[in-house]
Amino acid sequence: MNRSSLNRRSFLKWANLAGLAAGFPSVSALGITSQETKPGAAANVPPKEVASPEGILLKDYRPKSIYKIPVTEIPKAKFPVIDMHTHPYAKTEPAIAAWVRNMDEVGIEKAMILTMTTGAEFDEIYRKYAKYPERFEVWCGFDFTGYDKPGFGPAAVKELERCRQVGARGVGEIHDKGQGLRSGKSKTAGMHPDDSRMDSLWEKCGELGMPISLHVADPIWMYQKMDRYNDGLMNAYHWRLDNQPDIVGLSGMVDIFERTLARHRNTTFVACHFMNLDYDLGRLGEVLERNPNLYADISARYAETAPIPRFAAQFYEKHADRLVYGTDMGVDTAMYRVTFRILESLDEHFYETEQFAYHWSLNGFGLNDAILRQVYHENAAKLLAARRA
């Protein structure tokens, strides 16, 4: 996975992975903190002290809670977890073994490795992770070569079938942020999920029993004006999409995805990151209710939902059978534990600015055991088992 393909809340700085590549147990052991990658930002460089608060930049604001309230530490998930959204962060066999040890420590039973790749690149990643068949599943991407020429489709389907024979069990993460589909380095311009050129690929995934992890749009703040009214400006500015020509907005991308879901009922889709409707969970619920072939993963949207804990908890309760756990933020044990704290505890007004790059205060949902079991494990297990039916 190249640097430009990283999700903005996606995990540790790529520079930190040198530690994993050497087989260290975790980057925290090296004294390196988990931070998001910001374009043009130097790694681990603290902001300059300023003489006046008027000189504090929004990107440097790091509030600390003043409230003397309980702090819950959750070293291990309450129930076994299937992580439906990870990437091939670890590049060597020692690094993969170190990741497995971290998974054991925090209670991650299994993880989906979304490679976004095909061909020799996929084969190499699969070879490394296949040594742990009970701990990892390796998913492939699509090859969009020739998408803009007559006859696109058969070759892409053939490569999908080949990846399935090698060992791919699903497809992902496929992106479309409004400018066209992308699978790792293979990308299109203006070809969206509901394009008829994609029909044979979606149908073949259903026929082969391969679920598709699809990243639809991006957080709403990236499409809004970069002004003082933008609630997510502290993050949105670095990943802005409001200035991109001919881009389909978030709402339009959701409509496109719904048309795709309706046309391919025999294919199972997993919408990454709450379908980026974390700001409008009511609409996401409606989409889930209309489309029985859809799940949503909760990866990398903890900071976006934790500011609204009561409403978010109600959403989890209502749609507990359609949500699956995911991270998309690396391999560090501290990262996993942040997600557990948000899902399991009732902690209030705490910050995780280095992990998520927002300076909103966060709160726990306090989900009950029945919901936790479903989101952590049961829904994913059902989804994965259905492929073998």
Summary of the structure (lengths in Angstrom):
residues: 389
radius of gyration: 20.2
end to end distance: 31.8
largest distance: 65.8
contacts: 1263
relative contact order: 0.16
helix: 41%
strand: 11%
